[in-house]
Amino acid sequence: MAPMGAIEMSALGQAMRQWLWLYPAVETVHLVGVALLFGSIAVFDLRLLGLSRSIPLRRLAAHVLPWTAASFALIVPSGLAMFVAHASELIQSPVFALKISLIFVAGTNAAAYHLATGRGAAQWDLDAMPPPLVRASAAASLVLWISVIACGRLLAYV
């Protein structure tokens, strides 16, 4: 049996396909996680783009970024559970490959901000326009995460 077939035949894979309400419940948890992830990222990225400059950036980050991190506690296990249900199909899907690639690029963009670009945030924490590189990173983040969401929805149709 192929590796993906073995994953699908696991107890979790079978349950995800056979229990009437399990897949929709897991998908709902995944969507709630995506909403938390994108909502927290969007608020932060919009601030980095220069909106709501009266809100201190570091204070906003302290408030919303824990929600971003917490969203992964919902997204990762639910996403893996949905993958297990249809692993053979998903692993061959160019849309799935694109989604995973976009997640990797978005994560790399976020890491670059937090490890390098955003280190000077104290200088533009309040009432100042963030530097162009920061604004470009924020714009890229929004486009990347919207694209990830679009790919996730397209998986149901392509």
Backbone hydrogen bonds in HBPLUS format (Angstrom, degrees):
<---DONOR---> <-ACCEPTOR-->    atom                        ^
c    i                          cat <-CA-CA->   ^        H-A-AA   ^      H-
h    n   atom  resd res      DA  || num        DHA   H-A  angle D-A-AA Bond
n    s   type  num  typ     dist DA aas  dist angle  dist       angle   num
A0005-GLY N   A0002-ALA O   2.98 MM   3  5.11 117.0  2.39 101.4 117.6     1
A0006-ALA N   A0002-ALA O   2.94 MM   4  6.29 150.8  2.03 156.3 165.5     2
A0007-ILE N   A0003-PRO O   3.05 MM   4  6.35 150.3  2.14 143.9 151.8     3
A0008-GLU N   A0004-MET O   2.93 MM   4  6.22 160.1  1.97 148.0 153.1     4
A0009-MET N   A0005-GLY O   2.93 MM   4  6.10 141.7  2.08 140.9 151.4     5
A0010-SER N   A0007-ILE O   3.17 MM   3  5.31 158.9  2.21 104.2 110.5     6
A0014-GLN N   A0010-SER O   2.93 MM   4  6.17 167.8  1.95 160.7 163.3     7
A0015-ALA N   A0011-ALA O   2.91 MM   4  6.03 160.8  1.95 146.5 152.5     8
A0016-MET N   A0012-LEU O   2.85 MM   4  6.00 161.9  1.88 154.0 158.7     9
A0017-ARG N   A0013-GLY O   3.24 MM   4  6.46 143.0  2.38 139.6 148.3    10
A0017-ARG N   A0014-GLN O   3.17 MM   3  5.25 126.4  2.47  96.1 109.5    11
A0018-GLN N   A0014-GLN O   2.83 MM   4  5.92 146.6  1.94 151.3 161.7    12
A0019-TRP N   A0015-ALA O   2.94 MM   4  5.43 168.0  1.96 142.9 146.6    13
A0022-LEU N   A0019-TRP O   3.30 MM   3  5.47 145.3  2.43 105.5 115.2    14
A0025-ALA N   A0021-TRP O   3.03 MM   4  5.99 149.3  2.13 140.3 149.2    15
A0026-VAL N   A0022-LEU O   2.87 MM   4  6.09 164.7  1.90 159.9 163.8    16
A0027-GLU N   A0023-TYR O   2.82 MM   4  5.98 160.4  1.86 155.9 162.0    17
A0028-THR N   A0024-PRO O   2.95 MM   4  6.06 147.5  2.05 138.3 146.6    18
A0029-VAL N   A0025-ALA O   3.04 MM   4  6.37 157.5  2.09 147.9 153.3    19
A0030-HIS N   A0026-VAL O   2.93 MM   4  6.21 155.6  1.99 147.0 154.2    20
A0031-LEU N   A0027-GLU O   2.87 MM   4  6.15 156.8  1.92 148.3 154.1    21
A0032-VAL N   A0028-THR O   2.92 MM   4  6.17 154.2  1.99 151.0 157.9    22
A0033-GLY N   A0029-VAL O   2.97 MM   4  6.22 157.3  2.02 147.4 153.8    23
A0034-VAL N   A0030-HIS O   2.85 MM   4  6.17 152.9  1.92 148.5 156.6    24
A0035-ALA N   A0031-LEU O   2.87 MM   4  6.07 156.0  1.93 145.1 151.6    25
A0036-LEU N   A0032-VAL O   2.95 MM   4  6.25 158.5  2.00 149.7 155.0    26
A0037-LEU N   A0033-GLY O   2.84 MM   4  6.04 161.7  1.87 149.7 155.4    27
A0038-PHE N   A0034-VAL O   2.78 MM   4  5.91 174.4  1.78 158.4 158.7    28
A0039-GLY N   A0035-ALA O   2.84 MM   4  5.67 155.6  1.89 140.7 149.0    29
A0040-SER N   A0036-LEU O   3.06 MM   4  6.02 165.9  2.09 142.6 146.8    30
A0041-ILE N   A0037-LEU O   2.98 MM   4  6.11 162.3  2.01 151.7 157.5    31
A0042-ALA N   A0038-PHE O   2.70 MM   4  5.70 161.4  1.74 150.8 156.6    32
A0043-VAL N   A0039-GLY O   3.10 MM   4  6.23 164.4  2.12 147.2 150.6    33
A0044-PHE N   A0040-SER O   3.21 MM   4  6.34 163.3  2.24 143.2 147.8    34
A0045-ASP N   A0041-ILE O   2.73 MM   4  5.91 168.6  1.75 159.0 162.7    35
A0046-LEU N   A0042-ALA O   2.83 MM   4  5.87 158.9  1.87 149.7 155.4    36
A0047-ARG N   A0043-VAL O   3.16 MM   4  6.35 150.5  2.25 139.1 146.7    37
A0048-LEU N   A0044-PHE O   2.95 MM   4  6.31 151.1  2.03 146.1 154.8    38
A0049-LEU N   A0045-ASP O   2.86 MM   4  6.15 133.7  2.08 141.4 154.5    39
A0051-LEU N   A0046-LEU O   3.11 MM   5  5.73 154.6  2.18 158.7 150.9    40
A0050-GLY N   A0047-ARG O   2.99 MM   3  5.21 154.9  2.05 104.5 112.4    41
A0055-ILE N   A0052-SER O   3.00 MM   3  5.79 168.4  2.01 124.0 127.8    42
A0127-ASP N   A0053-ARG O   2.84 MM  74  4.74 171.0  1.85 142.0 138.9    43
A0060-LEU N   A0056-PRO O   2.91 MM   4  6.21 158.8  1.96 154.4 161.1    44
A0057-LEU N   A0125-ASP O   2.85 MM  68  4.90 160.9  1.89 137.6 142.5    45
A0061-ALA N   A0057-LEU O   2.79 MM   4  6.02 163.1  1.81 156.0 160.8    46
A0062-ALA N   A0058-ARG O   3.04 MM   4  6.17 156.3  2.10 138.0 144.1    47
A0063-HIS N   A0059-ARG O   3.10 MM   4  6.33 134.5  2.31 137.0 149.0    48
A0063-HIS N   A0060-LEU O   3.00 MM   3  5.05 128.8  2.27  96.2 110.6    49
A0064-VAL N   A0060-LEU O   2.83 MM   4  6.09 167.8  1.85 167.2 168.4    50
A0065-LEU N   A0061-ALA O   2.98 MM   4  5.37 154.8  2.04 137.5 145.7    51
A0067-TRP N   A0064-VAL O   2.97 MM   3  5.33 127.9  2.25 108.0 121.7    52
A0068-THR N   A0064-VAL O   3.15 MM   4  6.57 146.7  2.27 145.5 155.5    53
A0069-ALA N   A0065-LEU O   2.99 MM   4  6.30 164.3  2.01 153.8 156.0    54
A0070-ALA N   A0066-PRO O   2.86 MM   4  6.03 158.4  1.90 143.7 150.4    55
A0071-SER N   A0067-TRP O   2.92 MM   4  6.02 142.8  2.06 141.9 150.8    56
A0072-PHE N   A0069-ALA O   3.18 MM   3  5.69 143.7  2.32 108.6 117.4    57
A0073-ALA N   A0070-ALA O   2.93 MM   3  5.44 145.5  2.05 112.6 122.3    58
A0074-LEU N   A0071-SER O   3.00 MM   3  5.39 147.2  2.11 107.5 117.2    59
A0075-ILE N   A0071-SER O   2.92 MM   4  6.19 166.0  1.94 153.7 158.2    60
A0076-VAL N   A0072-PHE O   3.04 MM   4  5.55 160.9  2.07 134.5 140.0    61
A0078-SER N   A0074-LEU O   3.38 MM   4  6.22 153.8  2.45 140.3 147.6    62
A0079-GLY N   A0075-ILE O   2.75 MM   4  5.67 155.5  1.81 149.9 157.7    63
A0080-LEU N   A0076-VAL O   2.93 MM   4  6.07 161.4  1.96 153.2 158.2    64
A0081-ALA N   A0077-PRO O   2.96 MM   4  6.11 153.9  2.03 142.2 149.4    65
A0082-MET N   A0078-SER O   2.98 MM   4  6.24 158.0  2.03 148.5 153.7    66
A0083-PHE N   A0079-GLY O   2.90 MM   4  6.10 150.6  1.99 144.4 153.4    67
A0084-VAL N   A0080-LEU O   2.89 MM   4  6.11 161.1  1.92 151.9 156.1    68
A0085-ALA N   A0081-ALA O   3.33 MM   4  6.57 144.6  2.46 139.7 147.7    69
A0086-HIS N   A0083-PHE O   2.99 MM   3  5.45 136.5  2.19 110.4 121.6    70
A0090-LEU N   A0086-HIS O   2.95 MM   4  6.09 170.1  1.96 163.1 166.4    71
A0091-ILE N   A0087-ALA O   2.89 MM   4  5.84 165.3  1.91 155.0 158.5    72
A0092-GLN N   A0089-GLU O   3.34 MM   3  5.58 142.8  2.49 101.0 110.7    73
A0093-SER N   A0090-LEU O   3.00 MM   3  5.03 155.3  2.06 105.2 113.2    74
A0097-ALA N   A0093-SER O   3.05 MM   4  6.37 161.1  2.09 149.8 154.9    75
A0098-LEU N   A0094-PRO O   2.88 MM   4  6.05 153.8  1.95 141.9 149.2    76
A0099-LYS N   A0095-VAL O   2.87 MM   4  6.10 157.1  1.92 145.7 152.2    77
A0100-ILE N   A0096-PHE O   2.95 MM   4  6.22 167.3  1.97 157.1 158.9    78
A0101-SER N   A0097-ALA O   2.95 MM   4  6.11 157.1  2.00 145.0 152.0    79
A0102-LEU N   A0098-LEU O   2.80 MM   4  6.02 159.0  1.85 154.0 159.7    80
A0103-ILE N   A0099-LYS O   2.96 MM   4  6.22 153.2  2.04 148.6 155.9    81
A0104-PHE N   A0100-ILE O   3.04 MM   4  6.30 155.3  2.10 145.2 151.5    82
A0105-VAL N   A0101-SER O   2.93 MM   4  6.25 160.1  1.97 151.7 156.9    83
A0106-ALA N   A0102-LEU O   2.80 MM   4  5.95 163.1  1.82 151.2 156.3    84
A0107-GLY N   A0103-ILE O   2.86 MM   4  6.00 155.7  1.92 146.3 153.2    85
A0108-THR N   A0104-PHE O   2.90 MM   4  6.12 152.3  1.98 145.5 153.5    86
A0109-ASN N   A0105-VAL O   2.85 MM   4  6.09 155.7  1.91 149.3 156.1    87
A0110-ALA N   A0106-ALA O   2.95 MM   4  6.20 157.4  2.00 146.2 152.1    88
A0111-ALA N   A0107-GLY O   2.88 MM   4  6.09 159.8  1.92 146.7 152.6    89
A0112-ALA N   A0108-THR O   2.88 MM   4  6.08 157.9  1.93 148.4 154.5    90
A0113-TYR N   A0109-ASN O   3.02 MM   4  6.31 154.1  2.09 145.2 152.1    91
A0114-HIS N   A0110-ALA O   2.95 MM   4  6.24 172.8  1.96 158.3 158.8    92
A0115-LEU N   A0111-ALA O   2.81 MM   4  5.82 150.9  1.89 151.6 159.4    93
A0116-ALA N   A0112-ALA O   2.91 MM   4  5.56 141.3  2.06 137.6 145.7    94
A0117-THR N   A0112-ALA O   3.11 MM   5  6.37 145.4  2.24 143.8 148.5    95
A0118-GLY N   A0113-TYR O   2.63 MM   5  5.01 161.3  1.66 141.5 143.6    96
A0119-ARG N   A0116-ALA O   3.10 MM   3  5.54 163.4  2.13 116.8 122.0    97
A0121-ALA N   A0118-GLY O   3.08 MM   3  5.38 151.7  2.16 123.4 122.1    98
A0123-GLN N   A0120-GLY O   2.94 MM   3  5.81 155.0  2.00 127.9 133.6    99
A0124-TRP N   A0121-ALA O   3.08 MM   3  5.31 139.4  2.25 104.8 115.6   100
A0134-VAL N   A0131-PRO O   3.07 MM   3  5.40 122.9  2.41 107.5 121.3   101
A0135-ARG N   A0131-PRO O   3.06 MM   4  6.41 161.0  2.10 156.0 162.0   102
A0136-ALA N   A0132-PRO O   2.83 MM   4  6.05 154.1  1.90 150.4 157.8   103
A0137-SER N   A0133-LEU O   3.00 MM   4  6.18 153.5  2.08 140.5 147.4   104
A0138-ALA N   A0134-VAL O   2.94 MM   4  6.22 155.0  2.00 149.2 156.0   105
A0139-ALA N   A0135-ARG O   2.92 MM   4  6.14 160.7  1.96 149.1 154.1   106
A0140-ALA N   A0136-ALA O   2.90 MM   4  6.06 161.7  1.93 147.7 153.2   107
A0141-SER N   A0137-SER O   2.90 MM   4  6.06 152.7  1.98 142.5 150.4   108
A0142-LEU N   A0138-ALA O   3.04 MM   4  6.35 162.4  2.07 152.1 155.1   109
A0143-VAL N   A0139-ALA O   3.05 MM   4  6.31 167.1  2.06 153.7 157.0   110
A0144-LEU N   A0140-ALA O   2.79 MM   4  5.93 163.2  1.81 154.5 159.8   111
A0145-TRP N   A0141-SER O   2.90 MM   4  6.08 172.3  1.91 158.1 159.7   112
A0146-ILE N   A0142-LEU O   2.98 MM   4  6.06 157.1  2.04 147.2 153.9   113
A0147-SER N   A0143-VAL O   2.96 MM   4  6.06 151.3  2.04 142.6 150.9   114
A0148-VAL N   A0144-LEU O   2.88 MM   4  6.21 146.6  1.99 146.5 156.3   115
A0149-ILE N   A0145-TRP O   3.03 MM   4  6.26 161.6  2.07 146.3 150.2   116
A0150-ALA N   A0146-ILE O   2.92 MM   4  6.18 158.4  1.97 147.3 153.5   117
A0151-CYS N   A0147-SER O   2.89 MM   4  6.11 160.1  1.93 148.7 153.7   118
A0152-GLY N   A0148-VAL O   2.95 MM   4  6.20 155.6  2.01 148.2 155.2   119
A0153-ARG N   A0149-ILE O   3.04 MM   4  6.37 153.6  2.12 150.2 156.5   120
A0154-LEU N   A0150-ALA O   2.87 MM   4  6.10 156.4  1.92 150.1 157.6   121
A0155-LEU N   A0151-CYS O   3.03 MM   4  6.23 137.9  2.21 146.8 156.0   122
A0156-ALA N   A0153-ARG O   3.20 MM   3  5.91 152.3  2.28 115.6 121.6   123
A0157-TYR N   A0154-LEU O   2.81 MM   3  5.23 152.0  1.89 114.3 123.6   124
A0158-VAL N   A0154-LEU O   2.87 MM   4  5.88 144.9  2.00 167.6 177.9   125
